[in-house]
Each structure stands twice: as C-alpha cells, then as structure tokens.
Amino acid sequence: MRNILIEDIYALEFVPDSSLWMLISLSLTVVVVVSLVVRKLIKNYHFKKYREIQLALEVLKSCDFTQIKNTAYQISYYGKVLAMNEKQEAIFTKILKALEVYKYEENPQDFSLEFKALFETFMRDVESVHV
C-alpha cells in the first residue's frame, strides 16, 4: 500500500454551545410571565368579588320596603352573595322561605314585623363580617 497524504482533514475544533443557557433563560421567562398572569387574574377575581359584595351591601341597605315585590327579589338575589358562613346561610334560608309569600302573590301585603326583624338580624351579622 501506498502512503497517501490527506491534506483536507483537520483536527477537531471546539464549538461553543449555549443551548443550555438558552433553555434555562427561556424557562425562567415563561415561569415569570405565567406567574404574573396568574397573579393578575387572582387579583382581578378578588377585586370583582369585593366589588360585588359592596354592591350587594349598598342595595340591601337601601331597600325600599314600600315596593314589596321588587324588594323581595332584591333580597333573594343579593342575599345569596352576602351569606358567607353557616349562621348567615341559616338566617338567609329562613328569609327565603318567608319571601316566597311576597314574591308570588299578585298584590302582596306589607312585610311582617317578624320578617323585618329577621332581615335586620341578617344585615347586622353581614355588616359585622364585611365592614
């Protein structure tokens, strides 16, 4: 065999590889962006819930007991938003049962004193929690 000199083959060269650093930086960027988005969503949810509670309190404080049907429906709707603990839910269940009479009659009578006392108890309990 003959000795052939090959001049086209060179020694191996070092090629810098930064793909690991790019992967780490991309992963950190994604984690930061996702955490900021989740934080913003949670903050908006809590603000919306707080605003809904404040609106319900304002509406129920300013109930006009002369418009019986409208007031009965307002108490039914906004009371669900405010009843947070077991005591409030128990009182609100009693209020709902008492309101069935007023909501479904064509010409309902005025609210009874017992109902007004029950409603005032509910509102005092709710205000002590939320205010």
C-alpha positions in Angstrom: 0.0 0.0 0.0 1.0 3.4 -0.7 1.1 6.2 1.9 -1.2 8.9 0.7 -1.1 12.2 2.4 -4.5 13.6 3.1 -4.4 17.3 3.5 -8.2 18.1 3.7 -8.8 16.6 7.2 -8.2 19.0 10.1 -8.1 18.5 13.9 -11.4 18.8 15.8 -12.4 22.4 16.7 -14.3 23.4 19.8 -17.7 24.8 19.0 -19.3 26.8 21.9 -22.7 25.5 22.8 -25.1 27.9 24.6 -28.3 25.9 24.2 -28.4 25.0 27.9 -28.3 28.7 28.9 -30.9 29.5 26.3 -33.2 26.7 27.7 -32.7 28.0 31.2 -33.4 31.6 30.3 -36.5 30.7 28.2 -37.8 28.5 31.1 -37.3 31.3 33.6 -39.0 33.8 31.3 -42.0 31.5 30.8 -42.3 30.9 34.6 -42.1 34.7 35.3 -44.7 35.5 32.7 -47.1 32.8 33.8 -46.8 33.7 37.4 -47.5 37.4 36.6 -50.6 36.5 34.6 -51.9 34.2 37.3 -51.3 36.9 40.0 -53.2 39.4 37.9 -56.1 37.0 37.4 -56.3 36.3 41.1 -56.1 40.0 41.9 -58.9 40.8 39.5 -61.1 37.9 40.8 -60.7 39.2 44.4 -61.4 42.8 43.4 -64.5 41.7 41.4 -65.8 39.6 44.4 -65.1 42.5 46.8 -67.0 44.9 44.5 -69.9 42.5 44.2 -70.1 42.3 48.0 -70.0 46.1 48.3 -72.7 46.5 45.7 -74.9 43.9 47.4 -74.5 45.7 50.8 -75.4 49.0 49.2 -78.5 47.6 47.5 -79.8 45.8 50.6 -79.1 48.8 52.9 -81.2 51.0 50.6 -84.1 48.6 50.2 -87.5 50.3 49.7 -89.9 48.3 51.8 -92.9 50.0 50.1 -92.2 48.2 46.8 -92.7 44.7 48.1 -92.2 42.5 45.1 -89.1 44.4 43.9 -87.6 44.3 47.4 -88.3 40.6 47.8 -86.5 39.8 44.6 -83.6 42.1 45.5 -83.2 40.4 48.9 -83.3 37.0 47.3 -80.7 37.8 44.7 -78.2 39.9 46.8 -78.6 37.9 50.0 -77.0 34.9 48.3 -73.9 37.0 47.6 -73.6 38.1 51.2 -74.4 34.8 53.1 -70.9 33.6 53.7 -70.9 31.5 56.9 -73.3 28.9 58.3 -75.1 31.3 60.6 -75.8 33.7 57.8 -76.9 30.9 55.5 -79.3 29.6 58.1 -80.8 33.1 58.6 -81.0 33.6 54.8 -82.8 30.3 54.3 -85.4 31.5 56.8 -85.7 34.8 54.9 -86.1 32.9 51.5 -88.9 30.8 53.0 -90.6 34.0 54.3 -90.2 35.8 50.9 -92.0 33.1 48.9 -95.2 34.6 50.1 -94.3 38.0 48.9 -92.8 37.1 45.6 -95.6 35.0 44.1 -98.7 36.9 45.2 -100.2 39.3 42.8 -100.9 42.0 45.4 -98.7 41.1 48.4 -99.3 42.6 51.9 -96.7 44.7 53.7 -93.7 42.9 55.2 -94.4 41.5 58.6 -92.6 42.7 61.7 -91.1 39.2 62.1 -89.6 39.3 58.6 -88.2 42.8 59.1 -86.6 41.7 62.4 -85.1 38.6 60.7 -83.8 40.8 57.9 -82.3 43.3 60.3 -80.6 40.4 62.1 -79.2 39.2 58.8 -77.9 42.6 57.8 -76.3 43.2 61.2 -74.5 39.9 61.0 -73.4 40.6 57.4 -72.2 44.1 58.2 -70.2 42.8 61.2 -68.3 40.5 58.9 -67.9 42.6 55.8 -67.4 46.1 57.2 
